[in-house]
Amino acid sequence: MKTYLLLFVAIVAEVVATSALKASENFTRPLPSLLVVVGYSTAFFLLSITLKTLPIGVAYAIWSGVGTALVAVVGWLYYRQSLDLPAILGLTLIIAGTLVLNLFSKVAAH
């Protein structure tokens, strides 16, 4: 369970960093730029810890899939970027794939 908590925090750090990347305006704004560096550093550090327990393919699939979906939601809510039906369908498939991987695969650590 601790592994998945660390993975969740890594995902949140990556989402914060990616969201701040747009706000950094090519690293010309100090605070968002700092969030990018700290967020990605934290995300990769915590992701590396989870690899002691989770297979790399599983950990990365969860990290990138959930992160992608959350960044899309942040873009929609914070940056007012629209999501059309195919985007919503694709994000739903990403989430469904992550759930199948975790709930039914024997390669995921349970």
N, C-alpha and C positions, 0 to 999 in steps of 0.2 A: 504493500500500500504506500509506503514511503517513496518508492520509486515513481509511482504515478503522481504523487503530490509534487515531487521535484520536476517531473515532466510537465505538469500543469503550470508550475511557476515559470519554467523555461519558455513555455508557449506564450504566457502572458508577457514576459519580458521581450520576446521577439515581436509580439503584436504592438507593444508600446514603441519599440525601436522602429519598426516599419512605419507606423503611423507618424512618428516624429520625423522620419526621413523626408516626408513631403513638406512638413512644417519647417524643416531646417533651411529650405530654399537654397539648395546647393551648398550647404554648410556655411551660410552667411549669417545665420541667426544662432547665437551661442547656446541658449538653453535647449532648443530642440536638437541641436548638434550633439550636445552632451548626452541627452537622452538616447540618441542613436548609438553612441559609442558604449555607454553603460548598459543599455538594454541588450545589444547584441553580445557584448562580453558576458553578461549574466546568462543570457540564453544558451550560448555555446558551452559555458562552464557547466551549467546544470544539466544540459543535454549529455555532456560527456560523463557525468556521474551516473546518469541512468543507464549508460551502456555497460556498466558493471553487471547489471541484472537483466536488462532487455536486449534482445538481438537488435543489431543496428538497423536492419530493415524495418522492424516493427516500430522501434523508437522514432526513426525518421519519418515513417509513414504517418504516425500519429502527430508528431510535431509539425510537420509541414502541412498535413491535411487540415487539422484543426486550426492551425495558425492562418492558413489561407482563408478559411471560412470566416474566422474572426476579423481578419483584416478587411475582408469585403463588407462585413457588418459595420465596422468602424468607419470605413469609407462612406457607407450609405448614411449612417447616423451623423457623423461629425463633419465630413466633407461634402455632404449632400450629393454624393455620386449615386446615380440611379442603377438599379439592378433590374434587368429585364427578365422575362420568364426563362430563357435558356440559362442565364446566369444563376438564377435561383434553383433551377433543376440541377445544374452542375454542382452547386454547393451542397445541395441535398444528397447527391450521389457521393460526394466526398465524405460527408458525415456518415452516411449509411455504410460506406466502405470501412471507415474507421471503426464503427460499431461491430461490423461483421468480423473484422480482424481481431478485435479485443474479446468478443463474446464467444466466437466459435473456433478460432484458430488455435492449434496446439503449439504454435511457435511463440505466441504471446505468453508472458509470465503471468500466471494467475495466482 
